[in-house]
């Protein structure tokens, strides 16, 4: 039957209980024998006890849920606890090194060794081994940086206890081994203490480096590249637009993704892209908190006029007569913007400036953007048919076209002028550009020869299409 790892609180309490026992035992034996290595171990264990107490309170704090002041939770409290352990470890290691230097070079002392020295150090090794395994299991299960730091600290204790045990063994057997000089025997205890202190510095630096990196949102370099490649492969994301930022709060990754999609995409399509990105990221990082921002963008292969119309549609504007010219120095964009006739000029101008700014952002190669303001006809306008104007327009058309190509001619009088509607037949296989050129020519002739015409609408129809009866 597989045993479940202890909870974070249970692991921290186990660490406190074992720390109290080891610190007391080492301190009693160290003071009784005068062994600097055992006393250094006692101080080290005392530090471990303080660190274990800090860890206990830190893991309780880190387990609290997010609140108004801490929207990402309290998990980073564990990194602060690791930094506190680093400070305590460094101070103790400095004191031990100072005393080791004194006994190595100023006043060497040979400690008294008893059976209790071996009992305490042997017991310390067993206890450290048990709590290191328990803390590592809990750290892996709960992804706790504080418990992981505690486990690394006690693993260092385990190694240092082995060194102290070796030093005590050398001191005991040195008199019967003539090849071991007395000067070395008198200093081996201090050498072991110095090694313990150096190992403590190593652990302190490791813990500090890891904690500071976490607090500064450091993540592995390959993670950002991996996520960016993953996001860029999602269908609908414009090439080269993916930007991914990630950070760890405790062991929980928070990933912010910004991409651009076709600005003509609907809200539903943008939502689909968002969900696809979230699913792709969570497939590799299930516990990640993913936020996706989909912004409008333009593909390098998109036509300029389509980009202009898409920008206007996204802003909710009605435009017509879109004309994009390629001239020296860049593009020139001309559009007619339809706005409510109730707006003042200042209000309408602000709307046109919004459209201009967005078109320049979407078309950075545009040298000039001209927006022509037109009042939008929001309701049906009163009008009456005007047969005289219709006949005059038909006469103009007969000068330019065969009679059988003139499908329909109507004229309506409005308060703003005469609106002329014309139906003209064209061969079905003729190019649209040629059709437009001929319609423009006909419109110019009508305006030139028929006075009072305000608008001319020419409806091109293919010759083979079924047409309604022509009015007589």
C-alpha positions in Angstrom: 0.0 0.0 0.0 1.5 3.4 -1.1 1.8 5.9 1.7 0.5 9.4 0.9 3.1 12.2 1.4 2.5 14.4 4.5 0.7 17.7 4.1 2.8 20.9 4.0 1.9 21.7 7.6 2.6 18.2 8.8 6.0 18.2 7.1 6.9 21.6 8.7 5.8 20.3 12.2 8.0 17.2 11.7 10.9 19.4 10.9 10.4 21.5 14.0 10.1 18.5 16.3 13.2 16.8 15.0 15.1 20.1 15.1 14.3 20.6 18.8 15.7 17.1 19.6 18.8 17.4 17.5 19.7 20.9 18.7 19.4 19.9 22.3 21.4 16.7 22.0 24.2 18.3 19.9 24.5 21.3 22.2 24.8 19.1 25.4 27.5 16.8 23.9 29.4 19.7 22.2 29.6 21.7 25.4 30.6 18.6 27.4 33.4 17.5 25.0 34.5 20.9 23.6 34.2 19.6 20.0 34.0 22.6 17.7 32.6 20.4 14.9 29.8 19.2 17.2 29.2 22.7 18.5 29.0 24.0 14.9 26.6 21.2 14.2 24.5 22.3 17.2 24.5 25.9 16.0 23.6 24.6 12.5 20.7 22.6 14.0 19.6 25.6 16.0 19.5 27.5 12.8 17.6 24.7 11.2 15.1 24.9 14.0 14.5 28.6 13.5 14.3 28.0 9.7 11.8 25.2 10.3 9.6 27.5 12.5 9.8 30.1 9.7 8.8 27.5 7.1 5.8 26.4 9.2 4.4 29.9 9.3 5.3 30.6 5.7 3.5 27.5 4.3 0.4 28.4 6.3 0.5 31.9 4.8 1.2 30.7 1.3 -1.8 28.4 1.4 -4.2 31.3 1.9 -6.4 32.0 -1.2 -6.1 35.2 -3.3 -7.7 38.4 -2.0 -8.2 42.0 -3.0 -4.6 42.9 -2.1 -3.0 39.7 -3.4 -4.8 38.8 -6.7 -2.2 36.2 -7.5 -2.4 34.6 -4.0 0.3 34.3 -1.3 2.5 31.6 -2.7 5.5 33.9 -3.0 5.7 34.1 0.8 7.6 30.8 0.5 10.4 32.6 -1.4 10.6 35.1 1.4 10.9 32.3 3.9 13.7 30.8 1.8 15.5 34.2 1.8 15.2 34.3 5.6 16.8 30.8 5.9 19.6 32.1 3.7 20.3 35.0 6.0 20.3 32.7 9.1 22.5 30.1 7.4 25.0 32.7 6.3 25.3 34.3 9.7 25.9 30.9 11.4 28.4 29.8 8.8 30.4 33.1 9.3 30.6 32.5 13.1 31.7 28.9 12.6 34.4 29.9 10.1 35.7 32.5 12.4 36.1 30.0 15.3 37.6 27.4 12.9 40.2 29.9 11.8 41.1 30.6 15.4 41.6 26.9 16.2 43.4 26.2 13.0 46.0 29.0 13.1 45.9 30.6 16.5 45.1 28.1 19.3 44.6 24.5 18.1 42.5 22.4 20.6 41.9 18.7 20.8 38.3 18.0 21.9 37.3 15.3 24.3 35.7 12.4 22.5 33.2 10.1 24.2 30.7 7.5 23.1 28.0 10.1 23.3 29.7 12.1 20.5 29.2 9.1 18.1 25.7 8.4 19.4 24.6 12.0 18.8 26.1 12.3 15.3 24.9 8.9 14.3 21.4 9.8 15.5 21.6 13.1 13.7 22.4 11.3 10.4 19.4 9.0 10.8 17.0 11.8 11.8 18.2 14.0 8.9 17.8 11.1 6.5 14.2 10.6 7.6 13.1 14.2 7.5 14.9 14.9 4.2 12.9 12.1 2.5 9.7 13.3 4.1 10.3 17.0 3.2 11.2 16.1 -0.4 8.1 14.0 -0.8 5.9 16.8 0.5 7.7 19.4 -1.6 7.1 17.4 -4.8 3.5 16.6 -3.9 2.6 20.2 -3.0 5.1 22.0 -5.2 6.3 23.9 -2.2 9.5 26.0 -2.6 9.7 26.5 1.2 9.6 22.7 1.9 12.1 22.2 -0.9 14.5 24.7 0.7 14.1 23.0 4.0 14.9 19.6 2.4 18.0 21.0 0.8 19.1 22.5 4.1 18.7 19.2 5.9 20.5 17.3 3.1 23.4 19.7 3.8 23.1 18.8 7.5 23.3 15.2 6.6 26.5 15.6 4.7 28.1 17.8 7.3 27.1 15.3 10.0 29.0 12.6 8.1 32.1 14.8 7.9 31.9 15.5 11.6 31.7 11.7 12.3 34.7 11.1 10.1 36.7 13.8 12.0 35.7 12.3 15.4 36.8 8.8 14.1 40.2 10.2 13.1 40.7 11.8 16.5 39.9 8.6 18.3 42.2 6.3 16.2 45.0 8.9 15.5 47.1 7.8 18.6 47.3 4.2 17.3 48.2 5.4 13.7 51.7 6.8 13.7 51.4 8.0 10.1 48.9 10.7 11.2 50.8 13.7 12.5 49.7 15.2 15.8 49.3 18.7 14.3 46.7 17.3 11.9 44.9 15.5 14.7 44.7 18.7 16.7 43.1 20.5 13.8 40.9 17.9 12.1 37.9 19.0 14.2 38.3 22.6 13.1 38.8 21.4 9.5 35.5 19.5 9.7 33.8 22.6 11.1 35.2 24.8 8.3 33.9 22.3 5.7 30.5 22.3 7.4 30.5 26.2 7.2 31.5 26.2 3.5 28.7 23.7 2.7 26.3 26.0 4.6 27.4 28.9 2.4 26.9 26.8 -0.7 23.3 25.9 0.3 22.6 29.6 1.3 23.8 30.8 -2.2 21.7 28.2 -3.9 18.6 29.0 -2.0 19.1 32.8 -2.4 19.6 32.4 -6.1 16.5 30.4 -6.6 14.3 32.6 -4.4 15.5 35.9 -6.0 15.0 34.5 -9.5 11.5 33.5 -8.5 10.7 36.9 -7.0 12.1 38.6 -10.2 9.8 36.4 -12.4 12.7 34.5 -14.0 11.7 31.5 -16.1 13.8 29.1 -18.1 14.7 30.6 -21.5 13.5 27.6 -23.4 10.0 27.9 -21.9 9.3 31.3 -23.6 10.6 30.0 -26.9 8.6 26.8 -26.6 5.4 28.7 -25.8 5.9 31.3 -28.5 6.3 28.5 -31.1 3.3 26.7 -29.8 1.1 29.8 -30.0 2.3 30.8 -33.4 1.1 27.5 -34.8 -2.5 28.0 -33.8 -4.7 28.5 -36.9 -5.9 32.1 -37.3 -2.8 33.7 -35.6 -1.1 36.1 -38.0 2.6 35.1 -38.6 5.1 36.8 -36.4 2.6 38.4 -34.1 2.7 36.1 -31.1 4.1 37.6 -27.9 4.2 35.4 -24.8 5.2 36.4 -21.2 5.2 34.0 -18.3 6.1 34.0 -14.6 5.9 31.7 -11.6 3.9 32.6 -8.5 5.1 29.9 -6.2 5.0 26.9 -8.5 1.9 28.1 -10.4 2.8 29.4 -13.9 0.9 32.5 -15.1 1.1 32.9 -18.9 0.0 36.1 -20.8 -0.4 35.7 -24.6 -0.9 38.5 -27.1 -1.6 37.7 -30.7 -3.0 39.4 -33.8 -5.7 37.9 -36.0 -7.3 39.1 -39.2 -9.1 42.4 -38.4 -12.0 41.2 -40.4 -12.5 38.3 -38.1 -15.7 38.1 -36.1 -15.9 38.1 -32.3 -16.8 34.4 -32.5 -13.7 33.7 -34.5 -11.5 35.6 -32.1 -13.0 33.6 -29.2 -12.2 30.4 -31.0 -8.6 31.5 -31.4 -8.5 32.3 -27.7 -9.8 28.9 -26.6 -7.5 27.1 -29.0 -4.5 28.9 -27.6 -5.6 28.2 -24.0 -6.1 24.5 -24.8 -2.7 24.2 -26.5 -0.8 25.8 -23.6 -2.7 23.8 -20.9 -2.0 20.6 -22.8 1.7 21.0 -21.9 1.2 23.0 -18.6 -2.1 21.8 -17.1 -1.9 24.0 -14.0 -1.1 27.2 -15.9 -3.3 30.3 -15.6 -3.6 31.5 -19.2 -4.8 34.9 -20.4 -5.0 35.5 -24.1 -5.4 38.9 -25.8 -6.4 38.8 -29.5 -5.9 42.0 -31.3 -6.8 43.1 -34.9 -4.0 42.8 -37.4 -3.4 42.8 -41.1 -1.7 40.0 -43.1 1.2 41.0 -45.4 -0.9 39.5 -48.3 -4.1 41.4 -47.6 -5.3 43.8 -50.3 -5.2 47.5 -49.3 -8.8 48.3 -50.0 -10.0 45.2 -48.0 -7.9 46.5 -45.1 -9.5 49.9 -45.3 -13.0 48.4 -45.3 -12.2 46.0 -42.5 -11.0 48.9 -40.3 -14.2 50.9 -41.0 -16.4 47.9 -40.3 -14.6 47.2 -37.0 -15.1 50.8 -35.9 -18.8 50.6 -37.0 -18.5 53.2 -39.8 -20.2 53.1 -43.2 -17.9 54.1 -46.0 -18.0 54.0 -49.8 -15.8 55.1 -52.8 -12.7 53.6 -51.3 -9.7 54.6 -53.4 -6.1 53.6 -52.6 -3.4 55.2 -54.8 0.3 54.1 -55.1 2.2 57.3 -55.5 5.8 58.4 -54.8 6.5 58.2 -51.1 3.7 55.7 -50.2 0.0 55.2 -50.4 -2.8 57.7 -50.6 -6.1 56.6 -49.2 -9.4 58.3 -50.0 -12.8 57.3 -48.6 -16.2 58.7 -48.2 -17.5 58.4 -44.6 -21.2 58.4 -44.1 -22.3 60.0 -40.8 -25.6 61.0 -39.2 -26.8 64.4 -40.5 -27.6 65.4 -37.0 -23.9 65.6 -36.0 -22.1 69.0 -35.9 -18.9 69.4 -38.0 -16.8 69.1 -34.8 -18.4 65.9 -33.9 -18.1 64.5 -37.4 -14.5 65.5 -37.6 -13.7 63.6 -34.4 -15.2 60.5 -36.0 -13.2 60.9 -39.1 -10.0 61.4 -37.1 -10.7 58.0 -35.4 -11.0 56.4 -38.8 -7.8 58.1 -40.1 -5.7 57.1 -37.1 -6.8 53.5 -37.2 -6.1 53.3 -41.0 -2.7 54.7 -40.5 -2.0 52.2 -37.8 -3.2 49.3 -39.9 -1.5 50.7 -43.1 1.8 52.2 -41.9 2.9 52.7 -45.6 0.0 55.3 -46.0 1.5 58.7 -46.7 -1.9 60.5 -46.7 -5.4 59.5 -45.6 -8.3 61.7 -46.8 -11.7 61.1 -45.3 -14.6 62.9 -47.0 -17.6 63.5 -44.8 -21.1 62.8 -46.2 -24.5 62.9 -44.4 -26.1 59.5 -44.2 -29.7 59.1 -45.4 -31.2 57.3 -42.4 -34.8 57.5 -43.5 -36.7 57.3 -46.7 -36.7 60.6 -48.5 -39.8 62.1 -50.1 -39.5 62.0 -53.9 -41.7 62.2 -57.1 -41.1 60.7 -60.5 -40.0 63.2 -63.2 -40.6 61.9 -66.7 -39.1 64.9 -68.5 -35.7 64.3 -66.8 -35.9 60.5 -67.4 -36.5 61.2 -71.1 -33.6 63.6 -71.3 -31.3 61.0 -69.7 -32.6 58.4 -72.2 -31.7 60.7 -75.1 -28.2 61.2 -73.8 -27.7 57.4 -73.4 -29.0 56.8 -77.0 -26.1 59.0 -78.3 -23.6 56.6 -76.6 -25.3 53.2 -76.7 -27.5 51.1 -78.9 -31.1 51.3 -77.8 -31.3 47.6 -77.0 -28.6 48.0 -74.3 -30.7 50.6 -72.3 -32.7 48.4 -69.9 -34.4 51.1 -67.8 -34.3 54.8 -67.0 -35.9 56.5 -64.0 -35.7 59.9 -62.5 -36.9 61.1 -59.0 -37.0 64.6 -57.7 -35.9 65.1 -54.0 -35.3 68.2 -51.9 -31.5 67.8 -52.6 -31.8 67.3 -56.4 -32.7 64.7 -59.0 -31.7 61.1 -58.5 -31.3 59.1 -61.8 -31.3 55.3 -61.9 -30.2 53.6 -65.1 -30.0 50.0 -66.1 -27.4 49.2 -68.8 -26.8 45.8 -70.5 -23.2 44.6 -71.0 -21.7 41.4 -72.4 -21.4 38.8 -69.6 -17.8 38.1 -70.2 -16.6 41.7 -70.1 -14.1 42.6 -67.3 -15.6 44.5 -64.4 -12.9 47.2 -64.8 -14.1 47.9 -68.3 -17.7 48.0 -67.1 -16.8 50.5 -64.5 -14.9 52.7 -67.0 -17.9 52.8 -69.3 -20.3 53.6 -66.5 -18.1 56.5 -65.4 -18.1 57.8 -68.9 -21.9 57.6 -69.1 -22.3 59.3 -65.7 -20.1 62.2 -66.8 -22.2 62.6 -70.0 -25.5 62.6 -68.1 -24.3 65.2 -65.6 -22.9 67.4 -68.3 -26.0 67.3 -70.5 -28.9 67.0 -68.0 -29.1 70.0 -65.6 -30.1 69.5 -62.0 -28.9 65.9 -61.6 -27.7 65.3 -58.0 -26.9 61.5 -58.2 -26.5 59.0 -61.0 -26.9 55.3 -60.2 -26.0 53.0 -63.1 -26.9 49.3 -62.6 -24.9 47.0 -65.0 -26.7 43.8 -66.1 -25.4 41.0 -68.3 -27.2 40.7 -71.6 -28.3 37.1 -71.0 -30.0 38.0 -67.7 -33.9 37.9 -67.6 -35.0 41.5 -67.3 -38.3 43.0 -66.2 -40.4 44.6 -68.9 -39.0 48.0 -69.9 -41.2 50.9 -69.0 -42.7 52.7 -71.9 
